[in-house]
Amino acid sequence: QVQLVESGGGLVQAGGSLRLSCAASGRTFTDYAMGWFRQAPGKEREFVASISWSGSGSIYADSVKGRFTISRDNAKNMVFLQMNSLKPEDTAVYSCAAGSRSNLWGSMRANDYDTWGPGTQVTVSS
């Protein structure tokens, strides 16, 4: 079983940057892809980015392409989300997710992930 804990959220002005971190423990870290999802108040959870088990491939939502970068450090069992040029519409609770055993290359679908962190709040002021 995988355990995930996010950190790095906070309050930032529009145009600013934040770096989210997610620490994983339990199952061998290189056995699965990792993803970031977010959920704003009153809205459904949405995909943000995912990264393959090796870190060689990544997928981004159109809304964050060119502004966010996902990366992972397999030696430290961590995944990161660098968020630049933040907008008020990026305000949400951000959660990292561990891919199921069949999800090695990343996915935009929440059903392809079987473990979720509690989330970290990101608030972008205008």
Residue pairs with C-beta under 8 A, 6 or more apart in sequence:
1 26
1 27
1 115
2 24
2 25
2 26
2 27
2 32
2 98
2 115
3 24
3 25
3 26
3 115
4 22
4 23
4 24
4 96
4 97
4 98
4 115
4 116
4 117
5 22
5 23
5 117
5 118
6 20
6 21
6 22
6 94
6 95
6 96
6 117
6 118
6 119
6 120
7 20
7 21
7 22
7 23
7 120
8 18
8 19
8 20
8 21
8 120
9 18
9 20
9 94
9 120
9 121
9 122
10 18
10 121
10 122
10 123
11 123
11 124
11 125
12 18
12 86
12 122
12 123
12 124
12 125
13 124
13 125
14 86
14 87
14 88
14 124
14 125
14 126
15 85
15 86
16 86
16 124
17 82
17 83
17 84
17 85
17 86
18 83
18 86
18 122
19 80
19 81
19 82
19 83
20 36
20 80
20 81
20 83
20 94
20 96
20 120
20 122
21 78
21 79
21 80
22 34
22 36
22 78
22 79
22 80
22 81
22 96
22 117
23 77
23 78
24 34
24 77
24 78
24 79
24 96
24 98
25 77
27 98
29 74
29 77
30 53
30 54
30 74
31 53
31 101
31 104
32 53
32 98
32 99
32 100
32 101
32 103
32 104
33 50
33 51
33 52
33 53
33 99
33 103
33 104
33 105
33 106
33 107
33 112
34 50
34 51
34 70
34 72
34 79
34 96
34 97
34 98
34 99
34 106
35 47
35 48
35 49
35 50
35 51
35 96
35 97
35 99
35 106
35 107
35 113
36 48
36 49
36 50
36 70
36 79
36 81
36 94
36 95
36 96
36 97
37 45
37 46
37 47
37 48
37 94
37 95
37 97
37 110
37 116
38 45
38 46
38 48
38 90
38 92
38 93
38 94
38 95
38 122
39 45
39 46
39 92
39 93
39 95
39 119
40 91
40 92
40 93
43 92
45 95
45 110
46 61
47 61
47 108
47 109
47 110
48 60
48 61
48 64
48 68
48 81
48 94
49 58
49 59
49 60
49 61
49 64
49 68
49 69
49 70
49 81
50 58
50 59
50 70
50 99
50 106
50 107
50 108
51 57
51 58
51 70
51 71
51 72
51 79
51 106
52 58
52 104
52 105
52 106
53 99
53 104
53 105
54 74
55 71
55 72
55 74
57 105
57 106
58 70
58 106
59 106
59 107
59 108
60 68
60 70
61 108
63 89
64 83
64 90
67 83
67 84
67 85
67 86
68 81
68 82
68 83
68 84
69 81
69 82
69 84
70 79
70 80
70 81
70 82
71 79
71 80
71 82
72 78
72 79
72 80
73 79
73 80
79 96
81 94
81 96
83 90
83 122
86 122
86 124
87 124
88 124
88 125
88 126
89 124
90 122
90 124
91 122
91 123
91 124
92 121
92 122
93 119
93 120
93 121
93 122
94 119
94 120
94 121
94 122
95 116
95 117
95 118
95 119
95 120
96 116
96 117
97 110
97 113
97 115
97 116
97 117
98 113
98 114
98 115
98 116
99 106
99 107
99 112
99 113
99 114
100 112
100 113
100 114
102 112
103 112
103 113
107 113
